[in-house]
Amino acid sequence: MVASIGNSKPTTKKLLVLDTDHFSELERDLDPGKRLTQRLISSDLDKALTIITIEEEMRGWLAEINRRRDPHGQITPYAKLQRQVEAFSDWMILP
């Protein structure tokens, strides 16, 4: 895969790119996510997400926040959104 972000020079390296469904499984504490975590740990490839995954995840949490009119009901979705943003910082993000 050739990747270039902004003004950086393109680089060629093998990447394991997760789509939104796979990333979502990692966030859940269920067996499929646990199996995927083990496979990622055992892989020598660099891991990455696309900006599309970021957008889809953000859109989902923002929609959940907007559905809840009571500010107290928004606390949990805001906390999950914050955890999601923090999780993104651990990943290479591709255009």
N, CA, C and O atoms as CSV, one atom per row, in Angstrom:
chain,resi,resn,atom,element,x,y,z
A,1,MET,N,N,0.848,-1.172,0.000
A,1,MET,CA,C,0.000,0.000,0.000
A,1,MET,C,C,0.893,1.235,0.000
A,1,MET,O,O,1.907,1.270,0.698
A,2,VAL,N,N,0.531,2.221,-0.760
A,2,VAL,CA,C,1.243,3.496,-0.770
A,2,VAL,C,C,0.366,4.492,-0.032
A,2,VAL,O,O,-0.798,4.691,-0.382
A,3,ALA,N,N,0.927,5.109,0.980
A,3,ALA,CA,C,0.160,6.060,1.780
A,3,ALA,C,C,0.895,7.380,1.853
A,3,ALA,O,O,2.119,7.421,1.970
A,4,SER,N,N,0.140,8.445,1.785
A,4,SER,CA,C,0.701,9.778,1.924
A,4,SER,C,C,-0.335,10.637,2.631
A,4,SER,O,O,-1.515,10.620,2.280
A,5,ILE,N,N,0.106,11.369,3.607
A,5,ILE,CA,C,-0.808,12.228,4.352
A,5,ILE,C,C,-0.304,13.653,4.261
A,5,ILE,O,O,0.847,13.946,4.586
A,6,GLY,N,N,-1.189,14.536,3.811
A,6,GLY,CA,C,-0.825,15.945,3.703
A,6,GLY,C,C,0.354,16.149,2.788
A,6,GLY,O,O,0.357,15.681,1.650
A,7,ASN,N,N,1.350,16.843,3.279
A,7,ASN,CA,C,2.537,17.146,2.482
A,7,ASN,C,C,3.639,16.106,2.647
A,7,ASN,O,O,4.738,16.280,2.122
A,8,SER,N,N,3.355,15.033,3.367
A,8,SER,CA,C,4.397,14.035,3.588
A,8,SER,C,C,4.657,13.247,2.311
A,8,SER,O,O,3.811,13.177,1.420
A,9,LYS,N,N,5.835,12.662,2.242
A,9,LYS,CA,C,6.203,11.860,1.088
A,9,LYS,C,C,5.484,10.508,1.177
A,9,LYS,O,O,5.305,9.962,2.265
A,10,PRO,N,N,5.078,9.983,0.029
A,10,PRO,CA,C,4.444,8.664,0.048
A,10,PRO,C,C,5.416,7.611,0.584
A,10,PRO,O,O,6.618,7.672,0.325
A,11,THR,N,N,4.888,6.660,1.322
A,11,THR,CA,C,5.695,5.563,1.828
A,11,THR,C,C,5.054,4.262,1.382
A,11,THR,O,O,3.837,4.173,1.218
A,12,THR,N,N,5.877,3.273,1.192
A,12,THR,CA,C,5.381,1.958,0.811
A,12,THR,C,C,5.679,1.007,1.956
A,12,THR,O,O,6.838,0.769,2.295
A,13,LYS,N,N,4.637,0.471,2.540
A,13,LYS,CA,C,4.800,-0.524,3.591
A,13,LYS,C,C,3.539,-1.368,3.629
A,13,LYS,O,O,2.470,-0.926,3.208
A,14,LYS,N,N,3.670,-2.562,4.127
A,14,LYS,CA,C,2.516,-3.440,4.255
A,14,LYS,C,C,1.749,-3.062,5.511
A,14,LYS,O,O,2.313,-2.901,6.594
A,15,LEU,N,N,0.459,-2.928,5.327
A,15,LEU,CA,C,-0.404,-2.527,6.434
A,15,LEU,C,C,-1.569,-3.486,6.578
A,15,LEU,O,O,-2.022,-4.084,5.602
A,16,LEU,N,N,-2.035,-3.624,7.769
A,16,LEU,CA,C,-3.273,-4.334,8.048
A,16,LEU,C,C,-4.305,-3.247,8.324
A,16,LEU,O,O,-4.267,-2.606,9.374
A,17,VAL,N,N,-5.228,-3.039,7.386
A,17,VAL,CA,C,-6.203,-1.953,7.487
A,17,VAL,C,C,-7.551,-2.538,7.924
A,17,VAL,O,O,-8.116,-3.404,7.257
A,18,LEU,N,N,-8.042,-2.050,9.045
A,18,LEU,CA,C,-9.336,-2.511,9.547
A,18,LEU,C,C,-10.453,-1.622,9.031
A,18,LEU,O,O,-10.301,-0.404,8.942
A,19,ASP,N,N,-11.573,-2.239,8.692
A,19,ASP,CA,C,-12.744,-1.457,8.318
A,19,ASP,C,C,-13.547,-1.143,9.585
A,19,ASP,O,O,-13.168,-1.547,10.684
A,20,THR,N,N,-14.642,-0.429,9.422
A,20,THR,CA,C,-15.442,0.018,10.564
A,20,THR,C,C,-15.986,-1.156,11.366
A,20,THR,O,O,-15.968,-1.123,12.596
A,21,ASP,N,N,-16.468,-2.188,10.690
A,21,ASP,CA,C,-17.023,-3.337,11.409
A,21,ASP,C,C,-15.967,-4.012,12.280
A,21,ASP,O,O,-16.240,-4.362,13.428
A,22,HIS,N,N,-14.770,-4.194,11.741
A,22,HIS,CA,C,-13.707,-4.819,12.526
A,22,HIS,C,C,-13.281,-3.932,13.693
A,22,HIS,O,O,-13.061,-4.420,14.801
A,23,PHE,N,N,-13.166,-2.640,13.444
A,23,PHE,CA,C,-12.785,-1.732,14.530
A,23,PHE,C,C,-13.845,-1.753,15.633
A,23,PHE,O,O,-13.514,-1.741,16.819
A,24,SER,N,N,-15.107,-1.785,15.241
A,24,SER,CA,C,-16.198,-1.833,16.229
A,24,SER,C,C,-16.111,-3.098,17.082
A,24,SER,O,O,-16.367,-3.060,18.286
A,25,GLU,N,N,-15.750,-4.214,16.454
A,25,GLU,CA,C,-15.605,-5.463,17.218
A,25,GLU,C,C,-14.496,-5.345,18.265
A,25,GLU,O,O,-14.606,-5.888,19.364
A,26,LEU,N,N,-13.433,-4.631,17.911
A,26,LEU,CA,C,-12.348,-4.438,18.887
A,26,LEU,C,C,-12.831,-3.676,20.117
A,26,LEU,O,O,-12.357,-3.914,21.228
A,27,GLU,N,N,-13.766,-2.770,19.913
A,27,GLU,CA,C,-14.254,-1.924,20.999
A,27,GLU,C,C,-15.215,-2.666,21.931
A,27,GLU,O,O,-15.430,-2.252,23.070
A,28,ARG,N,N,-15.783,-3.752,21.440
A,28,ARG,CA,C,-16.715,-4.536,22.259
A,28,ARG,C,C,-15.942,-5.599,23.021
A,28,ARG,O,O,-14.925,-6.097,22.538
A,29,ASP,N,N,-16.408,-5.940,24.183
A,29,ASP,CA,C,-15.736,-6.962,24.997
A,29,ASP,C,C,-16.407,-8.316,24.770
A,29,ASP,O,O,-16.850,-8.969,25.714
A,30,LEU,N,N,-16.473,-8.727,23.491
A,30,LEU,CA,C,-17.088,-9.997,23.130
A,30,LEU,C,C,-16.054,-10.886,22.442
A,30,LEU,O,O,-14.974,-10.422,22.076
A,31,ASP,N,N,-16.389,-12.157,22.269
A,31,ASP,CA,C,-15.435,-13.111,21.703
A,31,ASP,C,C,-14.862,-12.712,20.342
A,31,ASP,O,O,-13.652,-12.830,20.146
A,32,PRO,N,N,-15.691,-12.237,19.379
A,32,PRO,CA,C,-15.078,-11.866,18.090
A,32,PRO,C,C,-14.002,-10.782,18.230
A,32,PRO,O,O,-12.961,-10.856,17.576
A,33,GLY,N,N,-14.243,-9.796,19.065
A,33,GLY,CA,C,-13.256,-8.746,19.281
A,33,GLY,C,C,-12.009,-9.260,19.973
A,33,GLY,O,O,-10.896,-8.825,19.675
A,34,LYS,N,N,-12.202,-10.195,20.901
A,34,LYS,CA,C,-11.051,-10.781,21.594
A,34,LYS,C,C,-10.201,-11.605,20.635
A,34,LYS,O,O,-8.972,-11.563,20.694
A,35,ARG,N,N,-10.864,-12.361,19.746
A,35,ARG,CA,C,-10.108,-13.137,18.750
A,35,ARG,C,C,-9.354,-12.213,17.802
A,35,ARG,O,O,-8.199,-12.470,17.463
A,36,LEU,N,N,-10.008,-11.139,17.376
A,36,LEU,CA,C,-9.352,-10.183,16.485
A,36,LEU,C,C,-8.160,-9.533,17.173
A,36,LEU,O,O,-7.114,-9.341,16.553
A,37,THR,N,N,-8.309,-9.198,18.429
A,37,THR,CA,C,-7.199,-8.612,19.196
A,37,THR,C,C,-6.001,-9.553,19.194
A,37,THR,O,O,-4.870,-9.114,18.988
A,38,GLN,N,N,-6.240,-10.835,19.419
A,38,GLN,CA,C,-5.142,-11.801,19.429
A,38,GLN,C,C,-4.475,-11.904,18.057
A,38,GLN,O,O,-3.253,-12.029,17.966
A,39,ARG,N,N,-5.273,-11.851,16.997
A,39,ARG,CA,C,-4.699,-11.903,15.655
A,39,ARG,C,C,-3.867,-10.660,15.356
A,39,ARG,O,O,-2.826,-10.748,14.706
A,40,LEU,N,N,-4.325,-9.506,15.831
A,40,LEU,CA,C,-3.563,-8.276,15.615
A,40,LEU,C,C,-2.252,-8.304,16.386
A,40,LEU,O,O,-1.219,-7.864,15.881
A,41,ILE,N,N,-2.296,-8.816,17.598
A,41,ILE,CA,C,-1.087,-8.907,18.419
A,41,ILE,C,C,-0.049,-9.812,17.753
A,41,ILE,O,O,1.149,-9.531,17.792
A,42,SER,N,N,-0.518,-10.888,17.150
A,42,SER,CA,C,0.409,-11.846,16.547
A,42,SER,C,C,0.915,-11.410,15.169
A,42,SER,O,O,1.837,-12.023,14.631
A,43,SER,N,N,0.333,-10.379,14.602
A,43,SER,CA,C,0.751,-9.907,13.281
A,43,SER,C,C,1.940,-8.961,13.382
A,43,SER,O,O,2.033,-8.149,14.302
A,44,ASP,N,N,2.839,-9.083,12.421
A,44,ASP,CA,C,3.995,-8.182,12.357
A,44,ASP,C,C,3.696,-6.919,11.556
A,44,ASP,O,O,4.514,-6.000,11.513
A,45,LEU,N,N,2.534,-6.874,10.925
A,45,LEU,CA,C,2.192,-5.724,10.088
A,45,LEU,C,C,1.775,-4.519,10.926
A,45,LEU,O,O,1.226,-4.663,12.018
A,46,ASP,N,N,2.045,-3.332,10.393
A,46,ASP,CA,C,1.528,-2.121,11.028
A,46,ASP,C,C,0.016,-2.096,10.840
A,46,ASP,O,O,-0.501,-2.542,9.816
A,47,LYS,N,N,-0.682,-1.573,11.833
A,47,LYS,CA,C,-2.141,-1.527,11.796
A,47,LYS,C,C,-2.615,-0.123,11.469
A,47,LYS,O,O,-2.000,0.862,11.876
A,48,ALA,N,N,-3.728,-0.038,10.720
A,48,ALA,CA,C,-4.232,1.270,10.309
A,48,ALA,C,C,-5.756,1.237,10.187
A,48,ALA,O,O,-6.375,0.182,10.049
A,49,LEU,N,N,-6.328,2.435,10.243
A,49,LEU,CA,C,-7.746,2.676,9.971
A,49,LEU,C,C,-7.807,3.694,8.846
A,49,LEU,O,O,-6.835,4.404,8.588
A,50,THR,N,N,-8.947,3.764,8.180
A,50,THR,CA,C,-9.126,4.840,7.204
A,50,THR,C,C,-9.929,5.956,7.852
A,50,THR,O,O,-10.606,5.752,8.859
A,51,ILE,N,N,-9.843,7.117,7.265
A,51,ILE,CA,C,-10.603,8.256,7.762
A,51,ILE,C,C,-12.102,7.986,7.668
A,51,ILE,O,O,-12.891,8.579,8.404
A,52,ILE,N,N,-12.493,7.091,6.765
A,52,ILE,CA,C,-13.910,6.725,6.649
A,52,ILE,C,C,-14.385,6.046,7.925
A,52,ILE,O,O,-15.489,6.319,8.397
A,53,THR,N,N,-13.567,5.167,8.485
A,53,THR,CA,C,-13.927,4.527,9.751
A,53,THR,C,C,-14.081,5.564,10.849
A,53,THR,O,O,-15.022,5.495,11.641
A,54,ILE,N,N,-13.169,6.522,10.903
A,54,ILE,CA,C,-13.259,7.583,11.905
A,54,ILE,C,C,-14.578,8.333,11.742
A,54,ILE,O,O,-15.291,8.557,12.720
A,55,GLU,N,N,-14.901,8.718,10.518
A,55,GLU,CA,C,-16.130,9.474,10.252
A,55,GLU,C,C,-17.362,8.664,10.643
A,55,GLU,O,O,-18.277,9.197,11.271
A,56,GLU,N,N,-17.396,7.393,10.280
A,56,GLU,CA,C,-18.566,6.564,10.593
A,56,GLU,C,C,-18.742,6.381,12.092
A,56,GLU,O,O,-19.861,6.451,12.599
A,57,GLU,N,N,-17.660,6.152,12.794
A,57,GLU,CA,C,-17.743,5.996,14.249
A,57,GLU,C,C,-18.186,7.296,14.922
A,57,GLU,O,O,-19.036,7.280,15.812
A,58,MET,N,N,-17.613,8.413,14.498
A,58,MET,CA,C,-17.975,9.704,15.074
A,58,MET,C,C,-19.440,10.034,14.794
A,58,MET,O,O,-20.165,10.493,15.678
A,59,ARG,N,N,-19.862,9.795,13.558
A,59,ARG,CA,C,-21.245,10.070,13.175
A,59,ARG,C,C,-22.221,9.267,14.053
A,59,ARG,O,O,-23.259,9.779,14.472
A,60,GLY,N,N,-21.871,8.016,14.317
A,60,GLY,CA,C,-22.727,7.172,15.150
A,60,GLY,C,C,-22.888,7.706,16.560
A,60,GLY,O,O,-24.003,7.766,17.078
A,61,TRP,N,N,-21.781,8.097,17.190
A,61,TRP,CA,C,-21.867,8.613,18.565
A,61,TRP,C,C,-22.549,9.969,18.611
A,61,TRP,O,O,-23.304,10.246,19.543
A,62,LEU,N,N,-22.298,10.816,17.627
A,62,LEU,CA,C,-22.972,12.122,17.604
A,62,LEU,C,C,-24.477,11.958,17.417
A,62,LEU,O,O,-25.260,12.702,18.007
A,63,ALA,N,N,-24.885,10.987,16.598
A,63,ALA,CA,C,-26.314,10.721,16.422
A,63,ALA,C,C,-26.930,10.236,17.731
A,63,ALA,O,O,-28.042,10.628,18.086
A,64,GLU,N,N,-26.203,9.387,18.439
A,64,GLU,CA,C,-26.707,8.887,19.729
A,64,GLU,C,C,-26.858,10.039,20.726
A,64,GLU,O,O,-27.846,10.098,21.457
A,65,ILE,N,N,-25.911,10.929,20.757
A,65,ILE,CA,C,-25.995,12.094,21.650
A,65,ILE,C,C,-27.197,12.952,21.280
A,65,ILE,O,O,-27.931,13.398,22.162
A,66,ASN,N,N,-27.409,13.189,19.995
A,66,ASN,CA,C,-28.522,14.022,19.544
A,66,ASN,C,C,-29.886,13.398,19.805
A,66,ASN,O,O,-30.873,14.112,19.979
A,67,ARG,N,N,-29.946,12.066,19.833
A,67,ARG,CA,C,-31.223,11.397,20.117
A,67,ARG,C,C,-31.675,11.622,21.559
A,67,ARG,O,O,-32.868,11.575,21.860
A,68,ARG,N,N,-30.735,11.860,22.421
A,68,ARG,CA,C,-31.046,12.013,23.848
A,68,ARG,C,C,-31.196,13.491,24.174
A,68,ARG,O,O,-30.226,14.248,24.130
A,69,ARG,N,N,-32.400,13.889,24.494
A,69,ARG,CA,C,-32.684,15.300,24.766
A,69,ARG,C,C,-32.288,15.706,26.184
A,69,ARG,O,O,-31.942,16.861,26.436
A,70,ASP,N,N,-32.342,14.754,27.094
A,70,ASP,CA,C,-31.990,15.036,28.488
A,70,ASP,C,C,-30.461,15.076,28.622
A,70,ASP,O,O,-29.794,14.095,28.293
A,71,PRO,N,N,-29.903,16.179,29.094
A,71,PRO,CA,C,-28.440,16.269,29.229
A,71,PRO,C,C,-27.836,15.139,30.061
A,71,PRO,O,O,-26.725,14.689,29.783
A,72,HIS,N,N,-28.563,14.680,31.080
A,72,HIS,CA,C,-28.025,13.566,31.889
A,72,HIS,C,C,-27.946,12.290,31.056
A,72,HIS,O,O,-27.053,11.467,31.259
A,73,GLY,N,N,-28.879,12.127,30.119
A,73,GLY,CA,C,-28.857,10.964,29.238
A,73,GLY,C,C,-27.737,11.020,28.216
A,73,GLY,O,O,-27.404,10.008,27.599
A,74,GLN,N,N,-27.161,12.183,28.034
A,74,GLN,CA,C,-26.069,12.342,27.071
A,74,GLN,C,C,-24.700,12.022,27.676
A,74,GLN,O,O,-23.712,11.893,26.953
A,75,ILE,N,N,-24.646,11.899,28.978
A,75,ILE,CA,C,-23.346,11.698,29.640
A,75,ILE,C,C,-22.662,10.424,29.153
A,75,ILE,O,O,-21.485,10.454,28.795
A,76,THR,N,N,-23.386,9.309,29.135
A,76,THR,CA,C,-22.778,8.045,28.711
A,76,THR,C,C,-22.320,8.089,27.264
A,76,THR,O,O,-21.188,7.694,26.982
A,77,PRO,N,N,-23.159,8.558,26.319
A,77,PRO,CA,C,-22.654,8.621,24.940
A,77,PRO,C,C,-21.458,9.567,24.783
A,77,PRO,O,O,-20.555,9.291,23.993
A,78,TYR,N,N,-21.446,10.671,25.522
A,78,TYR,CA,C,-20.281,11.559,25.460
A,78,TYR,C,C,-19.033,10.855,25.983
A,78,TYR,O,O,-17.950,11.012,25.420
A,79,ALA,N,N,-19.177,10.083,27.051
A,79,ALA,CA,C,-18.034,9.352,27.604
A,79,ALA,C,C,-17.526,8.321,26.597
A,79,ALA,O,O,-16.319,8.134,26.442
A,80,LYS,N,N,-18.462,7.653,25.911
A,80,LYS,CA,C,-18.057,6.672,24.903
A,80,LYS,C,C,-17.402,7.354,23.707
A,80,LYS,O,O,-16.452,6.822,23.133
A,81,LEU,N,N,-17.899,8.515,23.331
A,81,LEU,CA,C,-17.275,9.285,22.255
A,81,LEU,C,C,-15.848,9.668,22.642
A,81,LEU,O,O,-14.935,9.573,21.823
A,82,GLN,N,N,-15.658,10.094,23.873
A,82,GLN,CA,C,-14.324,10.458,24.333
A,82,GLN,C,C,-13.382,9.256,24.277
A,82,GLN,O,O,-12.248,9.377,23.813
A,83,ARG,N,N,-13.849,8.092,24.752
A,83,ARG,CA,C,-13.015,6.884,24.699
A,83,ARG,C,C,-12.672,6.521,23.254
A,83,ARG,O,O,-11.567,6.067,22.958
A,84,GLN,N,N,-13.637,6.732,22.368
A,84,GLN,CA,C,-13.419,6.429,20.952
A,84,GLN,C,C,-12.327,7.328,20.376
A,84,GLN,O,O,-11.430,6.849,19.684
A,85,VAL,N,N,-12.400,8.615,20.656
A,85,VAL,CA,C,-11.392,9.556,20.165
A,85,VAL,C,C,-10.015,9.178,20.712
A,85,VAL,O,O,-9.021,9.223,19.987
A,86,GLU,N,N,-9.959,8.813,21.974
A,86,GLU,CA,C,-8.685,8.401,22.568
A,86,GLU,C,C,-8.162,7.131,21.902
A,86,GLU,O,O,-6.955,6.990,21.706
A,87,ALA,N,N,-9.051,6.213,21.556
A,87,ALA,CA,C,-8.631,4.975,20.889
A,87,ALA,C,C,-8.052,5.265,19.505
A,87,ALA,O,O,-7.107,4.604,19.075
A,88,PHE,N,N,-8.614,6.244,18.815
A,88,PHE,CA,C,-8.110,6.590,17.484
A,88,PHE,C,C,-6.661,7.043,17.527
A,88,PHE,O,O,-5.922,6.857,16.561
A,89,SER,N,N,-6.252,7.634,18.632
A,89,SER,CA,C,-4.882,8.163,18.708
A,89,SER,C,C,-3.830,7.047,18.675
A,89,SER,O,O,-2.652,7.310,18.435
A,90,ASP,N,N,-4.250,5.820,18.912
A,90,ASP,CA,C,-3.328,4.690,18.887
A,90,ASP,C,C,-3.145,4.099,17.495
A,90,ASP,O,O,-2.362,3.165,17.320
A,91,TRP,N,N,-3.850,4.625,16.510
A,91,TRP,CA,C,-3.866,4.054,15.178
A,91,TRP,C,C,-3.272,4.990,14.134
A,91,TRP,O,O,-3.354,6.212,14.254
A,92,MET,N,N,-2.675,4.396,13.112
A,92,MET,CA,C,-2.307,5.141,11.921
A,92,MET,C,C,-3.615,5.369,11.166
A,92,MET,O,O,-4.401,4.437,10.996
A,93,ILE,N,N,-3.850,6.579,10.719
A,93,ILE,CA,C,-5.092,6.906,10.020
A,93,ILE,C,C,-4.747,7.265,8.579
A,93,ILE,O,O,-3.949,8.162,8.308
A,94,LEU,N,N,-5.375,6.535,7.675
A,94,LEU,CA,C,-5.126,6.729,6.243
A,94,LEU,C,C,-6.214,7.603,5.625
A,94,LEU,O,O,-7.344,7.629,6.112
A,95,PRO,N,N,-5.873,8.315,4.559
A,95,PRO,CA,C,-6.890,9.125,3.873
A,95,PRO,C,C,-7.964,8.247,3.245
A,95,PRO,O,O,-8.897,8.759,2.629
